[in-house]
Amino acid sequence: MLVSQTKLVLQHLKKYGTITSYEAIKLYGVTRLSAIIYTLRHNNGYIITTTFESVITRFGAKTKIAIYKLEQ
């Protein structure tokens, strides 16, 4: 039986507390994490906060990444 990407992301959030787009792509093949987070928030009622962290890319440029956190 196939598990939906939404369920995989929710399971990850419940187990680890947070997820980033990189983790979602690498672990689950999820390329539209923000859409899944939207669904979990608006259709399923989960409280998920977004914070941003500054990181350096592999090319040496500064950028910000979103970190989604499931609130208990």
CORSUL-V28923 format. One record per residue. RES is the residue in one letter. PSI is psi in whole degrees, -180 to 180 (none if undefined). Layout:
res:RES psi:PSI
res:RES psi:PSI
//
This chain:
res:M psi:133
res:L psi:141
res:V psi:135
res:S psi:156
res:Q psi:-35
res:T psi:-44
res:K psi:-38
res:L psi:-44
res:V psi:-43
res:L psi:-43
res:Q psi:-42
res:H psi:-47
res:L psi:-41
res:K psi:-35
res:K psi:-45
res:Y psi:-17
res:G psi:-36
res:T psi:163
res:I psi:148
res:T psi:167
res:S psi:-40
res:Y psi:-46
res:E psi:-43
res:A psi:-42
res:I psi:-50
res:K psi:-44
res:L psi:-36
res:Y psi:-2
res:G psi:20
res:V psi:118
res:T psi:-10
res:R psi:60
res:L psi:-40
res:S psi:-34
res:A psi:-39
res:I psi:-41
res:I psi:-42
res:Y psi:-47
res:T psi:-45
res:L psi:-38
res:R psi:-53
res:H psi:-31
res:N psi:-25
res:N psi:-6
res:G psi:13
res:Y psi:144
res:I psi:109
res:I psi:122
res:T psi:156
res:T psi:128
res:T psi:159
res:F psi:140
res:E psi:136
res:S psi:133
res:V psi:165
res:I psi:129
res:T psi:172
res:R psi:-14
res:F psi:2
res:G psi:6
res:A psi:151
res:K psi:141
res:T psi:170
res:K psi:142
res:I psi:150
res:A psi:137
res:I psi:119
res:Y psi:132
res:K psi:129
res:L psi:122
res:E psi:137
res:Q psi:none
//
